[in-house]
Structure formats: C-alpha cells, structure tokens
C-alpha cells in the first residue's frame, strides 16, 4: 500500500509540474479557445501556471518523505477536489466547457477519494508498525521482560 501511495503521489507531482510549466511557458496559448483573450488573461494564466508548478513540487516533496505524510497527501488531494468543485460551479454558471476541461473535472473529482483512502490506509499501517517493539519481526511476540531470550 505504501509503495502504491508513494508512486501515485510522485506521478501526481510530476504531472502537475509539467502542466504548470506548460501553462507558465505558453500562457493563453496553452488553453484551447483562449488565444484572443488578451494580455490580462495571459498574465493570469502564467501566474496560475507557476502556482500549479509549485503545487506539483509539493506533491513530489510528499512522495520523497518516509513515510509519505498522510496529512500532506490529504491536504493536497483536498486542493485538487476543491478545483474540481470550482469547475462544477463554472459549469452551473456558464455551461459546459471544451471537452478536455470536462475530462479534467472528472479526474479532479475522482482522484482525491483514492488519495484519501490510500493515505489513511498507509497511515494506519505505519502506526501499526511503529507500535511494535524495535527488533521484533512483524507479527512476532516480543520477549517478556521477566523471561529475556537466551
């Protein structure tokens, strides 16, 4: 479970860094249909690209910790979920966006529960392992203090 969580967190980080870098570098040209939006939208798009790149670096940081910090994963996944909910609000107010934005919305709503579940399971497994006395094999009973091993 821990290994799966680490890999998914790392992949999320790499994807977010790539997307953020893409938007930072290309501005409005990175968004279908935004080519005529102008300097203000381009400026905003590049700023948000930098923020998203930083968000990806936070995911990568979490993946490199041992154990992967469940609290950080839940917070990062919560931010992703909040973004998906923002897209839902946009659909309710302005209607359906370009098709790829719909795919992104579905992804942003579907992935966070997976991260919540994996982070919680990994956190519980880590807590169980840390409750075992040092030098004790997992599942083995520790020696009783009155009867030390020979």
C-alpha positions as CSV (number, residue, x, y, z in Angstrom):
1,X,0.0,0.0,0.0
2,X,2.8,2.4,0.9
3,X,4.6,1.8,-2.3
4,X,1.4,2.4,-4.4
5,X,0.7,5.6,-2.5
6,X,4.3,6.8,-3.0
7,X,4.2,6.2,-6.7
8,X,0.8,7.8,-7.2
9,X,1.8,10.8,-5.2
10,X,5.0,11.1,-7.3
11,X,3.2,10.7,-10.6
12,X,0.7,13.4,-9.5
13,X,3.6,15.7,-8.7
14,X,5.3,15.2,-12.0
15,X,2.1,15.7,-13.9
16,X,1.3,18.9,-12.0
17,X,4.8,20.3,-12.5
18,X,4.6,19.5,-16.3
19,X,1.1,21.1,-16.6
20,X,2.2,24.1,-14.6
21,X,5.4,24.6,-16.6
22,X,3.4,24.2,-19.8
23,X,0.9,27.0,-18.8
24,X,3.7,29.2,-17.4
25,X,5.6,29.0,-20.7
26,X,2.7,29.2,-23.1
27,X,0.2,31.4,-21.3
28,X,-3.2,31.7,-23.1
29,X,-1.8,29.6,-26.0
30,X,-1.9,26.6,-23.6
31,X,-5.7,26.8,-23.3
32,X,-7.9,25.8,-26.2
33,X,-10.1,28.7,-27.3
34,X,-8.2,31.4,-25.2
35,X,-5.9,32.7,-28.0
36,X,-7.8,36.0,-28.3
37,X,-8.3,36.6,-24.5
38,X,-5.6,39.3,-24.3
39,X,-2.8,40.3,-22.0
40,X,-4.8,40.2,-18.7
41,X,-5.9,36.6,-19.2
42,X,-2.4,35.7,-20.4
43,X,-0.8,37.2,-17.3
44,X,-3.3,35.4,-15.1
45,X,-2.7,32.1,-16.9
46,X,1.1,32.3,-16.5
47,X,0.7,33.2,-12.8
48,X,-1.6,30.2,-12.2
49,X,0.8,28.1,-14.1
50,X,3.6,29.0,-11.7
51,X,1.3,28.2,-8.7
52,X,0.3,24.9,-10.2
53,X,4.0,24.1,-10.8
54,X,4.6,24.8,-7.1
55,X,1.6,22.6,-6.2
56,X,3.3,19.8,-8.2
57,X,6.5,20.3,-6.3
58,X,4.6,19.9,-3.0
59,X,3.3,16.5,-4.2
60,X,6.9,15.5,-5.2
61,X,8.1,16.6,-1.7
62,X,5.4,14.4,-0.1
63,X,6.4,11.4,-2.2
64,X,10.0,11.8,-1.1
65,X,9.2,11.6,2.6
66,X,9.4,8.4,4.5
67,X,6.7,7.5,5.4
68,X,4.6,9.5,2.9
69,X,2.9,12.1,5.2
70,X,-0.8,11.2,5.1
71,X,-1.8,14.7,6.3
72,X,0.0,16.4,3.5
73,X,-1.5,14.0,0.9
74,X,-5.0,14.6,2.2
75,X,-4.5,18.4,2.1
76,X,-3.0,18.3,-1.5
77,X,-5.9,16.0,-2.6
78,X,-8.3,18.3,-0.9
79,X,-7.0,21.2,-3.0
80,X,-7.5,19.1,-6.1
81,X,-11.0,18.3,-5.1
82,X,-11.7,22.0,-4.5
83,X,-10.5,22.7,-8.0
84,X,-12.9,20.1,-9.4
85,X,-15.8,21.7,-7.3
86,X,-14.8,25.1,-8.8
87,X,-15.2,23.6,-12.3
88,X,-18.6,22.3,-11.3
89,X,-19.6,25.8,-10.2
90,X,-18.4,27.1,-13.5
91,X,-20.5,24.6,-15.4
92,X,-23.5,25.5,-13.3
93,X,-23.0,29.2,-14.0
94,X,-21.6,29.3,-17.6
95,X,-22.4,25.9,-19.1
96,X,-20.2,23.2,-20.5
97,X,-16.6,24.0,-21.4
98,X,-14.3,22.5,-24.0
99,X,-14.4,18.7,-23.8
100,X,-10.9,18.3,-22.3
101,X,-12.0,20.5,-19.4
102,X,-14.8,18.0,-18.7
103,X,-12.2,15.2,-18.6
104,X,-10.1,17.3,-16.1
105,X,-13.2,17.9,-14.0
106,X,-14.0,14.2,-13.8
107,X,-10.4,13.5,-12.9
108,X,-10.3,16.2,-10.2
109,X,-13.4,14.8,-8.6
110,X,-12.4,11.1,-8.9
111,X,-8.7,11.1,-7.8
112,X,-9.0,12.8,-4.4
113,X,-11.0,10.0,-2.7
114,X,-8.4,7.5,-3.9
115,X,-5.7,9.5,-2.3
116,X,-7.8,9.9,0.9
117,X,-8.3,6.2,1.1
118,X,-4.7,5.3,0.4
119,X,-3.2,7.9,2.7
120,X,-5.5,6.7,5.6
121,X,-4.6,3.0,5.0
122,X,-0.9,3.8,4.8
123,X,-1.1,5.9,7.9
124,X,-2.8,3.1,9.8
125,X,-0.2,0.6,8.6
126,X,2.6,2.9,9.6
127,X,1.1,3.4,13.0
128,X,0.7,-0.4,13.5
129,X,4.4,-0.9,12.5
130,X,5.6,1.8,14.9
131,X,3.6,0.2,17.8
132,X,5.8,-2.9,17.5
133,X,8.9,-3.0,19.7
134,X,12.2,-2.4,18.0
135,X,13.9,-5.6,16.6
136,X,10.6,-7.5,16.7
137,X,9.6,-9.2,13.5
138,X,6.1,-8.1,12.3
139,X,3.6,-10.4,13.9
140,X,6.1,-11.9,16.3
141,X,5.5,-11.6,20.0
142,X,8.2,-9.6,21.9
143,X,10.0,-11.4,24.7
144,X,8.5,-10.9,28.2
145,X,10.8,-8.7,30.4
146,X,10.8,-11.4,33.1
147,X,11.8,-14.1,30.6
148,X,14.5,-12.5,28.4
149,X,15.7,-14.5,25.4
150,X,18.8,-16.7,25.9
